C-alpha cells in the first residue's frame, strides 16, 4: 500500500506563493489518480485539485487560475503550486491516492 507524505507548507503573506509536494513510497503513483484536499478549522473538508494518471486535472472553483497540480512520475511525487494566496486558503492540506492519505501540511496565509 502506498504511503504519502506532504511537505512545503508554511506561513506566507497574502499574495504570496507556496509549492506543496506529495511524495509516495511503497508503490508507484504513475498509474493512480491523486487528489489534494484541505481542511480549515470550522469548515468542511474541500477537494482542491485532482490529477489523473493521464495528467488530466480538475480544480475547485475557489482555486481555479491560482493553483496548479502536476506530477513527476520519475520522482513518484505530485505537486500543488499555489499562487496569489489569501487568508481563506489557510488550512491543512492533504494528498490522497486510492484511499491512502498523508498526515497533511499546514498552510497559513496572513493578511
C-alpha positions in Angstrom: 0.0 0.0 0.0 1.2 3.4 -0.8 2.4 5.8 1.9 2.1 9.5 1.2 3.9 12.4 2.8 3.1 16.1 2.2 5.6 18.9 2.6 6.1 22.5 1.7 3.5 24.2 3.9 4.3 27.2 6.0 3.4 30.8 6.8 3.1 33.2 3.9 1.7 36.7 3.4 -1.4 37.3 1.3 -0.4 37.4 -2.4 2.4 35.0 -1.9 3.1 31.5 -3.2 3.9 28.1 -1.9 4.6 24.8 -3.6 3.4 21.7 -1.8 4.7 18.2 -2.6 3.1 14.8 -2.0 5.8 12.1 -2.1 4.9 8.5 -2.3 6.6 5.4 -1.1 5.7 1.7 -1.1 4.0 1.9 -4.5 4.2 3.8 -7.8 1.9 6.8 -8.2 2.2 6.7 -12.0 -1.0 4.7 -12.5 -3.0 6.4 -9.9 -5.2 9.5 -9.6 -4.1 11.9 -6.8 -6.2 14.4 -5.0 -5.3 17.4 -2.9 -7.8 18.2 -0.2 -7.8 20.9 2.5 -9.4 21.2 5.9 -9.8 24.6 7.6 -11.0 24.9 11.2 -14.7 25.1 11.4 -15.1 24.3 7.7 -15.9 21.2 5.7 -13.1 19.4 4.0 -12.7 20.7 0.5 -11.4 18.9 -2.6 -8.9 21.3 -4.0 -7.4 19.6 -7.1 -7.2 16.3 -8.9 -4.7 14.9 -11.4 -5.3 11.6 -13.2 -2.8 9.1 -14.4 -3.3 10.6 -17.8 -2.4 14.0 -16.5 -6.0 15.4 -16.7 -6.6 18.0 -14.0 -9.6 19.5 -12.2 -9.8 22.3 -9.7 -12.3 23.6 -7.1 -13.8 26.9 -8.3 -12.2 28.6 -5.3 -8.6 27.9 -6.6 -9.0 27.9 -10.4 -6.5 30.2 -12.0 -4.3 30.3 -8.9 -3.4 26.7 -8.1 -1.7 24.2 -10.4 -1.5 20.5 -9.8 1.2 18.5 -11.5 3.0 15.2 -11.3 6.6 14.0 -11.8 6.3 10.2 -12.1 10.1 9.8 -12.1 10.1 11.3 -8.6 6.9 9.5 -7.5 5.6 12.9 -6.4 2.7 15.2 -7.1 2.9 18.9 -6.6 0.5 21.7 -5.9 1.7 25.1 -6.9 -0.3 27.8 -5.0 -0.1 31.4 -6.2 -2.0 34.6 -5.1 -2.7 33.1 -1.7 -5.2 34.7 0.5 -6.2 34.1 4.1 -9.1 31.9 3.0 -6.6 29.4 1.8 -5.4 28.8 5.3 -5.9 25.1 6.1 -4.2 21.7 6.5 -3.6 20.3 3.0 -3.7 16.6 2.5 -3.0 14.4 -0.5 -4.9 11.2 -1.2 -4.4 8.4 -3.6 -6.7 5.4 -3.7 -7.8 6.0 -0.1 -4.3 6.4 1.3 -3.8 9.8 2.9 -0.8 11.6 4.1 -0.6 13.4 7.5 -1.1 16.8 5.9 0.9 20.0 5.9 -0.2 23.3 7.4 -0.6 26.4 5.2 -1.2 29.7 6.9 -1.8 32.9 4.9 -1.5 36.1 6.8 -3.4 39.3 5.8 
